[in-house]
Amino acid sequence: MRAATYDQLVEILARLHDTPADRFTPEATFADLDVDSLTMVEISIRIERDLGVTVHDSELRPTLTLADTAELIDARQTV
């Protein structure tokens, strides 16, 4: 996982949750963050808009960690 990708993901989540970025950890899952299905759609849209990578909301499972999500984004950016 590239640190820049993780940092960008955290920035997206921090804006959505109106929470300081330092409250997020790579090991946190979407379930830990109480992210509902509607918010998953919003995260998916913002990843595409801000990072230029398509990640469907159906891929953002509640058990997915932020580190895993950043790795998924990284993998899509290299394709």
C-alpha positions as YAML, in Angstrom:
chain: A
units: angstrom
residues:
- id: 1
  name: MET
  ca: [0.00, 0.00, 0.00]
- id: 2
  name: ARG
  ca: [1.32, 3.40, -0.94]
- id: 3
  name: ALA
  ca: [1.12, 5.90, 1.89]
- id: 4
  name: ALA
  ca: [-0.19, 8.59, -0.46]
- id: 5
  name: THR
  ca: [-3.16, 6.44, -1.47]
- id: 6
  name: TYR
  ca: [-3.98, 5.61, 2.14]
- id: 7
  name: ASP
  ca: [-3.73, 9.29, 3.09]
- id: 8
  name: GLN
  ca: [-6.07, 10.27, 0.25]
- id: 9
  name: LEU
  ca: [-8.57, 7.60, 1.31]
- id: 10
  name: VAL
  ca: [-8.46, 8.82, 4.91]
- id: 11
  name: GLU
  ca: [-8.99, 12.38, 3.71]
- id: 12
  name: ILE
  ca: [-12.13, 11.27, 1.85]
- id: 13
  name: LEU
  ca: [-13.43, 9.46, 4.94]
- id: 14
  name: ALA
  ca: [-12.54, 12.31, 7.28]
- id: 15
  name: ARG
  ca: [-14.56, 14.73, 5.15]
- id: 16
  name: LEU
  ca: [-17.52, 12.35, 4.96]
- id: 17
  name: HIS
  ca: [-17.52, 11.67, 8.70]
- id: 18
  name: ASP
  ca: [-16.46, 15.20, 9.71]
- id: 19
  name: THR
  ca: [-13.79, 13.53, 11.82]
- id: 20
  name: PRO
  ca: [-10.08, 14.34, 12.20]
- id: 21
  name: ALA
  ca: [-7.92, 12.18, 9.93]
- id: 22
  name: ASP
  ca: [-5.78, 11.00, 12.84]
- id: 23
  name: ARG
  ca: [-8.77, 9.06, 14.21]
- id: 24
  name: PHE
  ca: [-8.51, 6.53, 11.36]
- id: 25
  name: THR
  ca: [-6.13, 3.56, 11.35]
- id: 26
  name: PRO
  ca: [-5.10, 1.19, 8.54]
- id: 27
  name: GLU
  ca: [-6.59, -1.74, 10.49]
- id: 28
  name: ALA
  ca: [-10.04, -0.13, 10.86]
- id: 29
  name: THR
  ca: [-12.81, -1.77, 8.85]
- id: 30
  name: PHE
  ca: [-15.81, -0.03, 7.36]
- id: 31
  name: ALA
  ca: [-17.89, -1.86, 9.99]
- id: 32
  name: ASP
  ca: [-15.66, -0.40, 12.74]
- id: 33
  name: LEU
  ca: [-16.38, 3.04, 11.28]
- id: 34
  name: ASP
  ca: [-20.15, 2.38, 11.17]
- id: 35
  name: VAL
  ca: [-20.24, 2.96, 7.41]
- id: 36
  name: ASP
  ca: [-23.66, 2.11, 5.99]
- id: 37
  name: SER
  ca: [-24.49, 1.08, 2.42]
- id: 38
  name: LEU
  ca: [-25.42, 4.61, 1.35]
- id: 39
  name: THR
  ca: [-22.09, 5.93, 2.61]
- id: 40
  name: MET
  ca: [-20.32, 3.09, 0.73]
- id: 41
  name: VAL
  ca: [-21.84, 4.48, -2.48]
- id: 42
  name: GLU
  ca: [-20.61, 7.97, -1.59]
- id: 43
  name: ILE
  ca: [-17.11, 6.64, -0.83]
- id: 44
  name: SER
  ca: [-17.07, 4.83, -4.17]
- id: 45
  name: ILE
  ca: [-18.08, 8.02, -6.00]
- id: 46
  name: ARG
  ca: [-15.46, 10.10, -4.21]
- id: 47
  name: ILE
  ca: [-12.70, 7.56, -4.88]
- id: 48
  name: GLU
  ca: [-13.52, 7.75, -8.56]
- id: 49
  name: ARG
  ca: [-13.80, 11.53, -8.59]
- id: 50
  name: ASP
  ca: [-10.79, 12.31, -6.39]
- id: 51
  name: LEU
  ca: [-8.44, 9.45, -7.29]
- id: 52
  name: GLY
  ca: [-9.56, 8.56, -10.80]
- id: 53
  name: VAL
  ca: [-10.12, 4.90, -9.90]
- id: 54
  name: THR
  ca: [-13.34, 2.94, -10.20]
- id: 55
  name: VAL
  ca: [-14.15, 0.89, -7.11]
- id: 56
  name: HIS
  ca: [-17.76, -0.24, -7.04]
- id: 57
  name: ASP
  ca: [-19.58, 0.15, -3.77]
- id: 58
  name: SER
  ca: [-20.28, -3.61, -3.82]
- id: 59
  name: GLU
  ca: [-16.52, -4.17, -3.47]
- id: 60
  name: LEU
  ca: [-16.40, -2.08, -0.31]
- id: 61
  name: ARG
  ca: [-17.45, -4.79, 2.12]
- id: 62
  name: PRO
  ca: [-17.95, -3.99, 5.82]
- id: 63
  name: THR
  ca: [-15.00, -6.25, 6.73]
- id: 64
  name: LEU
  ca: [-12.58, -4.50, 4.36]
- id: 65
  name: THR
  ca: [-9.87, -2.56, 6.19]
- id: 66
  name: LEU
  ca: [-8.71, 0.86, 5.13]
- id: 67
  name: ALA
  ca: [-5.30, -0.63, 4.28]
- id: 68
  name: ASP
  ca: [-6.97, -3.26, 2.07]
- id: 69
  name: THR
  ca: [-9.03, -0.56, 0.39]
- id: 70
  name: ALA
  ca: [-5.91, 1.50, -0.32]
- id: 71
  name: GLU
  ca: [-4.25, -1.61, -1.79]
- id: 72
  name: LEU
  ca: [-7.31, -2.18, -4.01]
- id: 73
  name: ILE
  ca: [-7.06, 1.43, -5.23]
- id: 74
  name: ASP
  ca: [-3.31, 1.03, -5.84]
- id: 75
  name: ALA
  ca: [-3.91, -2.13, -7.89]
- id: 76
  name: ARG
  ca: [-6.47, -0.32, -10.06]
- id: 77
  name: GLN
  ca: [-4.15, 2.63, -10.61]
- id: 78
  name: THR
  ca: [-1.40, 0.40, -12.04]
- id: 79
  name: VAL
  ca: [-3.72, -1.34, -14.52]
...
